[in-house]
Amino acid sequence: MAIKFDDLPPQVQNQLRQLQQFQQQLEITVQQRLQIDVRLRETENALEELNKLEENAPVYKSVGNLIIKADKEKLIKELREEKETLEVRKKTLESQESKLKEKIEELQKKLQEALK
């Protein structure tokens, strides 16, 4: 037997709406973290490749639609800074993800109790 949303008590309706919001936030947070993971891997791979190059090897970087010659040491420094920033962002997103999962579990338990 299906229960209609409108037949539920207002408090349960609010909790269900809140649960949906948390689930949407979690989905967005997971997507952002996955994008950061990809950028982090790309940055790490670029650093690896730069470190394999000989000292005087020419290096280039992409700037918008252009590819320009770059100083290897400056480029390594930029990539390391970008890597640090990405790692901090990733940790922040992982923390948000964890908190949202906890809130979702807590709300699901409350809803299960209310619907018994």
N, C-alpha and C positions, 0 to 999 in steps of 0.2 A: 504494500500500500504506500503510495507516494504522498508526501506531505507538501502542501503548497506553501510557497515562501510567505504569502500574505497571511496564512493561518498561524505562523510562528509568532511567539511573543516578541515585542519590539527589541528587547535586549538581545535575543538570539539573532534577530535580523541584523542588528548592528554588528554583532560578533562575526556573522557571515560576511558582511561587507568588509569588515576590517581584515578578515582572513584573505579575501580576494585581493585587497590592496597589498597586504604583505607578500602574497604570492607573486603579484606583478612586480613589486619592488625587488624581490629575490631574483626573478627572471632577468630583470634589467641589470642587476648587480653581477649576476653570473656572466651575462653577455659582455659587460665591461671588463670583467676579470679575464675572460678568454681573449679579448682583444689585446689586453695588456700582456698576457702570456705570449701571444704571437709577436708583438713588438719587442718584448724582452729577448725572445729567442733570436730574432733577426739582429738585434743589437749585439748579442753575445757572439753570434756567428761572424758578424762584421769585424768585431774586435779580434776574434781568433785569426781571421784571414789577414788582418792588418799586421798582427804580430808575427805571422809567417813570412812576411815580405822582407826583402833585403833593406838595409838602411836607406839607400838612395833611390829605391824604386818609386816611380811616380804613382801617386794615388789621386783619385777623383771622387767627388761626391755630387750627389744629386741635390739641386736647389731649384725647387719648382719643376719647370720643364727643361731646365738646363743641367748639364753635367760639367762641373768646373774642376780644374786642378786644385788640389788642396795640400796643405802641409800635413804630413803624416802624424807628427806629434800632436798638433792641434786637433786633428780629427780623432785621434785616440782619446785625448782628453775630453772632447765633446761627447764621444760615445760612452765613456765611463760615467760622465755626469748624467747622461740620459739613462744609463742602466741603473744608477742609484735612484733616480727619480721614479723610474718604472717599478723598481723593487719596493719602494715606499708606498707607491700607489697600489701595488698588488696586495701588500700586507693590509692596507686600509680596507680594500674591497673584500678581502678574505674575512676580516673582522666583521664588516657589515653583513656579509653573507651568513656568518655564524650566528650573529645576533638575530637576524631575520628568521633563520631556521628555528631557533629557540622559541621565538614569539609565535611562529606558525604551529609548532608542536604544542605549545601551551594553549593556544586558542582551540586547536583541534580537540584537545582533552576536555576543555570546558564545554565545547559544543557537544561532544559525545555524551557528557554527563547530562547536559540540559535536554538532550533529545531522547534520553532513556525513559 
